Amino acid sequence: MLNSLRRARVLVLCGPLALGLMFSDSARAQEAPAASTSWTTFRGDAQRSGSSNAQLTLPLSLNWRYTSDATAGTYSASPLVLDSPSGQRVYFAMGRKVMCVDAQTGATASGWNAPEISSTISAPLTLLSGDDGDFIISAAQGGAVTAFRANDGGRAWEVQVQGGVSNGGPVVVQTPAGPRVVVASNAGNIVAITPAGQIDAKWRVPLGRFGTPPATGMALSENGSILCVIATDGKMYGIDVKMGRLAWSATLPNATGVSPTIAGPNVVTAGLSRIASYEASGGANKWAVPSRGTVVGSPAYKVVDGTPMLFYGTTEGSFYALNARDGAQEWKAADVASFTGAPIVLDNMVLVGTRTGSMVALNPKSGAVMWQYRLKTERLVTGNTNNQNGRGGFGGGGPGGGGFRGMSAENSVPMATLSL
């Protein structure tokens, strides 16, 4: 089975071509790697918390840059970083192909030859591991859900989901019948696929009365029992994973294209004007507060010194930390830049992208700016969609080219992507 990498990678999508840059902490490059830290799905876990217990040491330095001939566009399939028998690898999607590069050099991984699929990959990748091996799962606009062998890119199976997939999926869940890859189709149905590549006819959940398309990606509750997704009708739906049926629905205070974040026992939504928290088990509203600006990505969640905290930025240039228990403001970092997308929070810093093409590290306890890095690009940082064609990663949805950059530091994990 593949394990995630032991040395961190901060991966950035940018530019009109697929560009890859990997940065490392040169001062610690010769130290023995730390224990493996998992980063095998979008935003680190199925809860979409965007958090890690890793330690990232600043400053970072450039190691490599990757360029492909992928068609320019906004790419939402954020990278996975995994160990393999031949060394650490980075997996990401550009257009109709899944790419794989050596994490140390940025060169195309030896033996990798993934076929092009029939339409653009529209959602972040995820890893499916089992007795039959490890597979990289992609979902495409045309409806193809594909499993690529993680060692060589060969297509293990492919199924067609009616209506296509733009926002919702894939997420791996555990059902009484075994693990399932779940996607939300544009036809308004949540569909489950077996590890063998068969659609599970007994597990199918419509959103809304007539099947409402998803507006965001999906987040799985901490205990794995409830799958949360926001639909285009302005409601959030909680899906009972065990039973394969709707558990609850909640009408949101305002429309949103930002994916929900699981924060302990609750699920948090971020709209254009309000941040709100609901019980993941039953959908009851816990609190709602003004967002104090236009939120551009899902909040990240992490317990900091015993306090459960939510972190998010706005297009107005302010960044906030809220107490996840009641929504009270813990701190505000103002006038840093116009932020884009969802942050990543580590033990010692919060990382976020800006529309001026920079990465910024903030102190999670105070909001003080610890570090900034200006990406070598003329374009603004935008695009890796946390809702799989909404907002998130480091970047909010928007036009631009597709590219790839990477940063790394000992004892950390892959952070997210930026699309410029």
C-alpha positions in Angstrom: 0.0 0.0 0.0 1.2 3.5 -0.8 1.8 5.8 2.1 1.9 9.6 1.9 5.2 11.3 1.7 7.5 11.9 4.7 8.8 15.2 3.5 6.4 18.0 3.1 5.2 19.4 -0.2 3.4 22.7 -0.7 2.0 22.4 -4.3 0.8 25.3 -6.4 -1.0 25.4 -9.7 -0.1 28.4 -11.8 0.5 29.8 -15.2 -0.8 29.2 -18.7 1.0 25.8 -18.8 1.3 23.1 -16.2 4.2 24.3 -14.1 5.6 22.5 -11.1 7.8 24.0 -8.5 8.8 22.2 -5.3 10.4 24.1 -2.4 12.3 22.6 0.5 13.8 23.6 3.8 17.5 23.4 2.8 18.7 23.8 6.3 17.1 20.5 7.2 17.4 18.6 3.9 19.9 16.2 5.3 18.0 15.1 8.3 16.2 11.8 8.5 12.6 12.0 7.4 9.9 12.1 9.9 7.1 9.5 10.2 4.8 9.5 7.2 1.9 11.9 7.4 -1.2 11.2 5.3 -2.3 13.5 2.5 -4.2 11.2 0.2 -7.3 13.3 -0.5 -8.4 16.9 -1.1 -7.6 19.2 1.9 -6.0 16.3 3.7 -9.0 14.4 4.9 -12.6 13.5 4.1 -13.6 16.2 6.7 -12.0 18.8 4.4 -10.4 20.4 7.5 -7.4 21.7 5.6 -5.2 20.9 8.7 -2.2 18.9 9.6 -0.1 18.3 12.7 3.1 18.7 10.7 5.7 21.3 11.3 6.8 23.6 8.5 10.1 25.3 8.9 10.7 28.7 7.1 12.0 29.9 4.8 11.5 27.6 1.9 13.7 27.3 -1.2 13.0 26.3 -4.8 13.9 22.7 -5.7 12.2 22.1 -9.1 9.7 23.3 -11.6 7.5 21.1 -13.8 6.0 22.2 -17.2 3.5 20.2 -19.3 1.7 20.9 -22.6 -1.8 20.8 -20.9 -4.3 23.2 -22.4 -4.5 26.5 -20.5 -7.4 26.6 -18.1 -8.5 26.6 -14.5 -7.6 23.3 -12.9 -9.4 22.1 -9.7 -7.8 18.7 -9.2 -5.4 19.4 -6.3 -2.4 17.1 -5.8 -1.8 14.0 -3.8 1.7 13.1 -2.5 2.4 9.5 -1.8 5.3 7.1 -1.1 5.9 4.3 -3.6 8.6 1.6 -3.9 10.5 3.9 -6.3 10.3 7.0 -4.1 7.8 9.8 -3.3 5.4 10.8 -6.1 3.1 13.7 -6.8 -0.2 13.1 -8.5 -2.3 15.8 -10.1 -4.7 16.4 -13.0 -4.4 18.7 -16.0 -7.2 18.7 -18.5 -8.0 15.1 -19.4 -4.9 13.5 -17.9 -3.6 12.5 -14.5 0.0 13.4 -14.2 2.6 11.8 -11.9 6.0 13.3 -11.1 8.9 12.4 -8.9 8.6 14.4 -5.7 12.4 14.9 -5.4 13.1 16.0 -9.0 9.8 17.0 -10.7 10.5 14.6 -13.5 7.7 12.4 -14.9 7.6 9.3 -12.7 9.3 6.2 -14.2 6.8 3.9 -15.9 3.9 6.4 -15.6 1.6 6.3 -18.7 -1.9 7.2 -17.8 -4.3 7.4 -20.7 -6.2 10.5 -21.6 -9.9 10.3 -20.7 -12.9 11.6 -22.6 -13.5 14.9 -20.8 -11.8 17.4 -18.4 -11.2 16.1 -14.9 -13.3 18.4 -12.9 -12.8 17.4 -9.2 -9.8 16.9 -6.9 -8.3 13.4 -7.0 -8.5 10.9 -4.1 -6.7 7.7 -3.2 -8.5 4.4 -2.9 -6.5 1.7 -1.1 -7.5 -1.9 -0.7 -6.6 -5.5 -1.0 -6.3 -5.1 -4.8 -3.8 -2.3 -4.5 -3.8 1.5 -4.7 -5.7 3.6 -7.2 -6.0 7.3 -8.0 -9.6 8.2 -8.5 -10.7 11.0 -10.8 -14.1 12.4 -11.8 -14.7 14.2 -15.1 -17.2 16.7 -16.4 -18.6 14.1 -18.9 -19.4 11.7 -16.0 -16.4 9.3 -16.2 -15.2 8.2 -12.8 -11.9 6.5 -13.4 -9.5 4.4 -11.3 -5.8 4.7 -12.3 -3.3 2.2 -10.9 -1.0 4.3 -8.7 2.2 2.5 -9.8 1.9 3.0 -13.6 -1.2 5.0 -14.4 -2.9 2.1 -16.1 -6.7 2.3 -16.2 -8.1 -0.3 -13.8 -11.7 0.6 -14.4 -14.0 3.4 -15.5 -17.7 3.9 -14.9 -20.1 6.5 -16.4 -22.2 8.6 -14.0 -25.3 10.0 -15.6 -25.4 13.8 -15.8 -21.6 14.3 -15.3 -19.6 15.4 -12.3 -18.6 19.0 -11.8 -18.7 19.7 -8.1 -19.3 16.7 -5.9 -16.6 14.0 -5.4 -15.0 11.7 -5.1 -15.1 10.7 -1.4 -14.3 7.3 0.0 -16.8 6.2 2.6 -17.4 3.0 4.6 -20.8 1.3 4.2 -22.1 -2.0 5.6 -21.4 -3.5 2.3 -17.8 -2.3 2.3 -15.9 0.8 1.0 -17.5 2.9 -1.7 -16.3 5.8 -3.8 -19.1 8.4 -3.7 -19.7 11.2 -6.2 -22.5 13.8 -6.6 -23.7 14.0 -10.1 -25.0 17.1 -11.9 -28.3 15.2 -12.3 -28.8 15.7 -8.5 -27.9 12.2 -7.3 -25.3 10.9 -4.8 -23.9 7.7 -6.4 -21.8 5.0 -4.8 -19.2 2.9 -6.7 -17.6 -0.3 -5.5 -13.8 -0.8 -5.4 -14.3 -3.1 -8.4 -15.8 -0.3 -10.4 -19.5 -1.2 -10.3 -22.2 1.3 -9.5 -24.0 0.1 -6.3 -27.7 0.1 -7.2 -28.7 -0.2 -3.6 -26.9 3.0 -2.6 -28.3 6.1 -4.4 -29.5 9.3 -2.8 -31.3 12.1 -4.6 -30.8 15.7 -3.5 -34.0 17.6 -2.9 -37.4 16.6 -4.1 -36.6 16.3 -7.8 -32.8 15.9 -7.7 -31.0 19.2 -7.3 -27.4 19.5 -8.6 -24.7 19.9 -6.0 -23.2 23.4 -5.6 -20.2 22.2 -3.6 -18.0 19.3 -2.8 -18.8 16.9 0.0 -17.4 16.5 3.6 -17.7 13.5 5.8 -18.5 13.7 9.5 -15.8 12.8 12.0 -17.4 9.4 12.7 -17.9 8.7 9.0 -21.7 8.4 9.4 -22.9 11.6 7.7 -21.9 13.0 4.3 -22.6 16.7 4.0 -23.2 18.6 0.7 -24.7 21.9 -0.4 -27.0 22.0 -3.4 -28.0 24.7 -5.8 -31.4 25.1 -4.0 -29.6 26.8 -1.1 -29.9 23.8 1.3 -27.3 21.6 2.9 -28.1 17.9 2.9 -26.8 15.3 5.4 -26.7 11.8 3.9 -26.8 8.7 6.1 -23.8 6.7 4.8 -24.9 3.5 6.4 -28.4 3.5 5.1 -27.8 5.3 1.8 -30.6 7.8 2.4 -31.2 11.4 3.3 -30.8 12.0 7.1 -31.6 15.8 7.3 -31.6 19.0 5.4 -31.0 22.6 6.5 -31.8 25.9 4.7 -28.7 28.1 4.7 -28.8 31.8 5.6 -27.4 32.7 2.1 -26.4 30.9 -1.1 -22.8 29.6 -1.3 -20.5 27.8 -3.7 -18.0 27.1 -0.9 -17.8 23.5 0.4 -18.6 22.6 4.0 -16.0 22.0 6.6 -16.3 19.5 9.4 -15.4 21.1 12.7 -15.5 18.5 15.5 -19.2 17.3 15.8 -20.4 20.2 13.6 -20.3 21.2 10.0 -19.5 24.8 9.0 -20.7 26.6 5.9 -19.4 29.9 4.5 -21.6 32.1 2.4 -21.3 35.6 0.9 -22.2 37.3 4.1 -22.4 34.7 7.0 -20.5 31.8 8.6 -22.8 29.2 10.1 -22.4 26.0 12.1 -24.7 23.0 12.2 -24.8 19.7 14.0 -23.4 17.1 11.6 -25.6 14.4 13.2 -29.0 16.2 12.8 -28.6 19.5 11.0 -29.6 21.8 13.9 -28.2 25.3 13.6 -25.6 26.0 16.4 -24.6 29.6 15.5 -24.4 32.0 12.6 -22.2 35.2 12.5 -21.4 37.8 9.8 -18.5 36.8 7.7 -17.2 40.4 7.7 -16.4 40.2 4.0 -16.8 38.0 0.9 -15.5 34.5 1.9 -13.5 33.0 -0.9 -12.9 29.5 0.4 -13.9 27.0 3.0 -12.6 27.7 6.5 -9.8 25.5 7.8 -10.4 23.9 11.1 -7.9 23.0 13.9 -7.7 22.9 17.7 -5.0 25.5 18.7 -3.9 25.4 22.4 -7.2 23.7 23.4 -9.4 26.1 21.4 -11.2 24.8 18.3 -10.7 27.4 15.7 -11.8 28.3 12.1 -9.6 30.2 9.7 -10.7 32.0 6.5 -9.9 35.0 4.3 -11.9 37.5 2.4 -11.5 39.3 -0.9 -11.5 42.6 1.0 -8.1 41.7 2.4 -8.8 40.6 5.9 -8.2 37.2 7.4 -10.1 35.9 10.4 -9.8 33.3 13.1 -13.1 32.3 14.9 -13.8 30.2 17.9 -15.6 27.1 16.4 -17.7 26.7 19.6 -19.7 29.9 19.1 -18.3 31.9 16.2 -16.7 34.5 18.3 -13.7 36.3 16.7 -10.3 35.3 18.1 -8.3 37.6 15.9 -8.2 39.5 12.6 -5.2 40.1 10.3 -6.1 43.1 8.2 -4.7 44.6 5.0 -2.4 41.7 4.2 -3.8 41.3 0.7 -7.0 40.2 -1.1 -7.1 36.5 -0.2 -8.1 33.7 -2.5 -9.4 30.4 -1.5 -9.2 28.1 1.5 -6.3 28.2 3.9 -4.2 25.3 5.2 -3.5 25.3 9.0 -0.5 23.6 10.6 0.6 23.5 14.2 2.8 26.6 13.8 1.3 28.6 10.9 -1.7 29.2 8.6 -0.9 29.2 4.9 -3.0 31.1 2.3 -2.8 32.5 -1.2 -3.5 36.0 -2.3 -4.7 37.7 -5.5 -1.3 39.4 -5.9 0.3 36.0 -6.5 1.8 35.5 -3.1 1.7 32.8 -0.4 1.4 34.1 3.1 2.1 32.4 6.5 0.2 33.7 9.5 0.7 32.9 13.2 -2.3 30.8 14.1 -2.5 32.3 17.6 -2.3 36.0 16.7 -2.6 36.4 13.0 0.8 38.1 12.7 2.5 37.7 9.3 5.4 35.3 9.6 6.5 34.9 5.9 5.5 35.8 2.4 6.6 34.4 -0.9 5.9 36.0 -4.3 5.2 33.4 -7.0 7.0 34.1 -10.2 4.0 34.9 -12.3 2.1 37.8 -13.8 -1.2 36.3 -12.9 -3.2 36.4 -9.7 -3.5 33.4 -7.4 -6.9 31.8 -8.0 -8.6 28.7 -9.0 -8.1 25.4 -7.0 -11.7 24.8 -6.2 -12.6 23.6 -2.8 -16.1 22.8 -4.0 -14.7 21.1 -7.1 -15.7 24.0 -9.4 -16.4 26.5 -6.6 -13.7 27.9 -4.3 -11.0 26.5 -2.3 -7.5 24.8 -2.1 -5.5 28.0 -1.9 -7.6 29.5 -4.7 -11.1 30.5 -5.5 -12.7 29.6 -8.8 -11.9 31.8 -11.7 -10.4 31.9 -15.2 -6.7 31.5 -15.9 -4.1 29.0 -17.0 -3.2 25.7 -15.4 0.1 25.0 -13.9 1.9 23.4 -11.0 4.3 24.5 -8.3 5.5 22.7 -5.3 7.1 23.7 -2.0 8.3 21.4 0.7 9.7 21.3 4.2 10.7 18.5 6.5 7.9 17.1 8.7 5.1 18.7 6.7 2.5 17.6 4.2 1.3 18.7 0.8 -0.7 21.8 1.3 -3.0 22.6 -1.6 -2.9 24.1 -5.1 -3.1 27.5 -6.6 -4.3 28.1 -10.1 -3.4 31.3 -11.8 
